[in-house]
Amino acid sequence: QVQLVESGGGLVQAGGSLRLSCAASGRTFSRDAMAWFRQAPGKEREFVAGITWTGHSTLYADSVKGRFTISRDNAKNIVSLQMNSLKPEDTAVYYCAAGMSVDSRVIGYNYWGQGTQVTVSS
């Protein structure tokens, strides 16, 4: 059974940092593009960051550029999202996803995790 399991969410004050991790199991994801999306209450799921299977190319939403960093360890089947200078508007459920290529659209991904809550207080 293919699984993506996120961890590392929590409550943090504005300006703080969190590091999210996504552990993949069931098959190797070393040849998949990986991405993070987020969904705030009452809003659509939105792209945050993506990384190619080699890890050589990344893509970020304008809203997180310069503050968030996506990385991956193919040997461990883990993708991470380092989030710095967090803002209250970053509050959302964060989802890990795997797909054929880096795509800012939800439809571009075949596998999804269950999500982890990130709450940033002002």
C-alpha positions as YAML, in Angstrom:
chain: A
units: angstrom
residues:
- id: 1
  name: GLN
  ca: [0.00, 0.00, 0.00]
- id: 2
  name: VAL
  ca: [1.43, 3.34, -1.06]
- id: 3
  name: GLN
  ca: [1.55, 5.88, 1.72]
- id: 4
  name: LEU
  ca: [2.75, 9.42, 2.21]
- id: 5
  name: VAL
  ca: [2.84, 10.43, 5.85]
- id: 6
  name: GLU
  ca: [3.46, 14.02, 6.90]
- id: 7
  name: SER
  ca: [4.81, 15.11, 10.26]
- id: 8
  name: GLY
  ca: [6.25, 18.18, 11.94]
- id: 9
  name: GLY
  ca: [3.22, 20.45, 12.01]
- id: 10
  name: GLY
  ca: [2.24, 22.40, 15.09]
- id: 11
  name: LEU
  ca: [1.63, 25.79, 16.65]
- id: 12
  name: VAL
  ca: [4.27, 28.49, 16.27]
- id: 13
  name: GLN
  ca: [4.42, 32.24, 16.76]
- id: 14
  name: ALA
  ca: [4.77, 34.60, 13.83]
- id: 15
  name: GLY
  ca: [8.40, 34.85, 12.79]
- id: 16
  name: GLY
  ca: [9.15, 31.34, 13.95]
- id: 17
  name: SER
  ca: [10.15, 28.22, 12.04]
- id: 18
  name: LEU
  ca: [8.88, 24.71, 11.46]
- id: 19
  name: ARG
  ca: [10.22, 21.78, 9.48]
- id: 20
  name: LEU
  ca: [7.74, 19.43, 7.85]
- id: 21
  name: SER
  ca: [8.67, 15.95, 6.73]
- id: 22
  name: CYS
  ca: [6.95, 13.51, 4.40]
- id: 23
  name: ALA
  ca: [7.87, 9.84, 4.59]
- id: 24
  name: ALA
  ca: [6.98, 7.68, 1.61]
- id: 25
  name: SER
  ca: [6.37, 3.94, 1.84]
- id: 26
  name: GLY
  ca: [4.89, 1.19, -0.26]
- id: 27
  name: ARG
  ca: [7.11, 1.89, -3.22]
- id: 28
  name: THR
  ca: [10.09, 4.04, -4.00]
- id: 29
  name: PHE
  ca: [9.38, 7.63, -4.91]
- id: 30
  name: SER
  ca: [12.92, 8.38, -5.99]
- id: 31
  name: ARG
  ca: [11.82, 8.96, -9.60]
- id: 32
  name: ASP
  ca: [8.76, 11.07, -8.68]
- id: 33
  name: ALA
  ca: [8.48, 14.79, -8.43]
- id: 34
  name: MET
  ca: [7.39, 15.73, -4.93]
- id: 35
  name: ALA
  ca: [5.49, 18.75, -3.75]
- id: 36
  name: TRP
  ca: [3.86, 20.45, -0.81]
- id: 37
  name: PHE
  ca: [0.41, 21.98, -1.00]
- id: 38
  name: ARG
  ca: [-1.65, 23.67, 1.69]
- id: 39
  name: GLN
  ca: [-5.30, 24.31, 2.34]
- id: 40
  name: ALA
  ca: [-6.69, 26.92, 4.69]
- id: 41
  name: PRO
  ca: [-10.29, 26.75, 5.97]
- id: 42
  name: GLY
  ca: [-12.73, 27.82, 3.29]
- id: 43
  name: LYS
  ca: [-10.04, 28.05, 0.63]
- id: 44
  name: GLU
  ca: [-8.88, 25.85, -2.21]
- id: 45
  name: ARG
  ca: [-5.79, 23.71, -1.93]
- id: 46
  name: GLU
  ca: [-2.81, 25.67, -3.21]
- id: 47
  name: PHE
  ca: [0.68, 24.83, -4.38]
- id: 48
  name: VAL
  ca: [3.52, 25.72, -2.01]
- id: 49
  name: ALA
  ca: [6.69, 24.13, -3.37]
- id: 50
  name: GLY
  ca: [7.85, 21.33, -5.64]
- id: 51
  name: ILE
  ca: [11.08, 19.48, -6.35]
- id: 52
  name: THR
  ca: [12.17, 17.27, -9.24]
- id: 53
  name: TRP
  ca: [13.18, 13.66, -8.64]
- id: 54
  name: THR
  ca: [16.85, 14.58, -8.90]
- id: 55
  name: GLY
  ca: [16.45, 17.41, -6.44]
- id: 56
  name: HIS
  ca: [18.22, 19.75, -8.84]
- id: 57
  name: SER
  ca: [15.21, 21.91, -9.64]
- id: 58
  name: THR
  ca: [12.65, 23.48, -7.35]
- id: 59
  name: LEU
  ca: [9.59, 25.66, -7.76]
- id: 60
  name: TYR
  ca: [7.96, 27.89, -5.16]
- id: 61
  name: ALA
  ca: [4.77, 29.85, -4.85]
- id: 62
  name: ASP
  ca: [5.47, 33.58, -4.78]
- id: 63
  name: SER
  ca: [3.96, 33.80, -1.31]
- id: 64
  name: VAL
  ca: [6.65, 31.55, 0.23]
- id: 65
  name: LYS
  ca: [9.66, 32.32, -1.96]
- id: 66
  name: GLY
  ca: [12.68, 33.20, 0.15]
- id: 67
  name: ARG
  ca: [11.09, 31.82, 3.33]
- id: 68
  name: PHE
  ca: [10.46, 28.14, 2.57]
- id: 69
  name: THR
  ca: [12.90, 25.53, 1.28]
- id: 70
  name: ILE
  ca: [11.97, 22.13, -0.11]
- id: 71
  name: SER
  ca: [14.48, 19.28, -0.12]
- id: 72
  name: ARG
  ca: [14.52, 15.52, -0.51]
- id: 73
  name: ASP
  ca: [16.54, 12.48, 0.50]
- id: 74
  name: ASN
  ca: [15.88, 9.73, -2.03]
- id: 75
  name: ALA
  ca: [17.84, 7.17, -0.06]
- id: 76
  name: LYS
  ca: [15.42, 7.62, 2.84]
- id: 77
  name: ASN
  ca: [12.32, 8.32, 0.72]
- id: 78
  name: ILE
  ca: [11.76, 11.59, 2.58]
- id: 79
  name: VAL
  ca: [10.88, 15.07, 1.38]
- id: 80
  name: SER
  ca: [11.08, 18.04, 3.72]
- id: 81
  name: LEU
  ca: [9.82, 21.60, 3.86]
- id: 82
  name: GLN
  ca: [11.77, 24.06, 5.99]
- id: 83
  name: MET
  ca: [9.54, 27.00, 6.81]
- id: 84
  name: ASN
  ca: [11.10, 30.17, 8.21]
- id: 85
  name: SER
  ca: [9.71, 33.62, 9.00]
- id: 86
  name: LEU
  ca: [6.24, 32.15, 9.33]
- id: 87
  name: LYS
  ca: [3.23, 34.42, 9.05]
- id: 88
  name: PRO
  ca: [-0.35, 33.98, 10.29]
- id: 89
  name: GLU
  ca: [-1.44, 33.62, 6.66]
- id: 90
  name: ASP
  ca: [0.68, 30.46, 6.42]
- id: 91
  name: THR
  ca: [-1.82, 28.75, 8.71]
- id: 92
  name: ALA
  ca: [-3.23, 25.73, 6.87]
- id: 93
  name: VAL
  ca: [-3.20, 21.97, 6.58]
- id: 94
  name: TYR
  ca: [-0.06, 21.06, 4.64]
- id: 95
  name: TYR
  ca: [-0.11, 18.10, 2.27]
- id: 96
  name: CYS
  ca: [2.67, 16.12, 0.65]
- id: 97
  name: ALA
  ca: [2.13, 14.88, -2.90]
- id: 98
  name: ALA
  ca: [3.93, 12.77, -5.51]
- id: 99
  name: GLY
  ca: [3.61, 12.97, -9.28]
- id: 100
  name: MET
  ca: [5.29, 12.63, -12.64]
- id: 101
  name: SER
  ca: [6.70, 16.16, -12.76]
- id: 102
  name: VAL
  ca: [6.65, 19.38, -10.78]
- id: 103
  name: ASP
  ca: [3.25, 20.92, -11.35]
- id: 104
  name: SER
  ca: [1.51, 23.72, -9.50]
- id: 105
  name: ARG
  ca: [-1.88, 22.10, -10.11]
- id: 106
  name: VAL
  ca: [-3.51, 19.60, -7.76]
- id: 107
  name: ILE
  ca: [-4.39, 17.42, -10.75]
- id: 108
  name: GLY
  ca: [-0.70, 16.90, -11.46]
- id: 109
  name: TYR
  ca: [-0.23, 14.53, -8.50]
- id: 110
  name: ASN
  ca: [-1.27, 10.91, -8.05]
- id: 111
  name: TYR
  ca: [-0.46, 10.33, -4.41]
- id: 112
  name: TRP
  ca: [-1.33, 12.44, -1.38]
- id: 113
  name: GLY
  ca: [-0.68, 12.34, 2.31]
- id: 114
  name: GLN
  ca: [-3.30, 12.93, 4.98]
- id: 115
  name: GLY
  ca: [-1.97, 16.37, 5.90]
- id: 116
  name: THR
  ca: [-0.46, 18.04, 8.94]
- id: 117
  name: GLN
  ca: [-1.79, 21.17, 10.61]
- id: 118
  name: VAL
  ca: [0.37, 24.29, 10.80]
- id: 119
  name: THR
  ca: [-0.93, 27.15, 12.90]
- id: 120
  name: VAL
  ca: [0.90, 30.47, 13.12]
- id: 121
  name: SER
  ca: [-0.23, 32.82, 15.85]
- id: 122
  name: SER
  ca: [0.16, 36.60, 15.61]
...
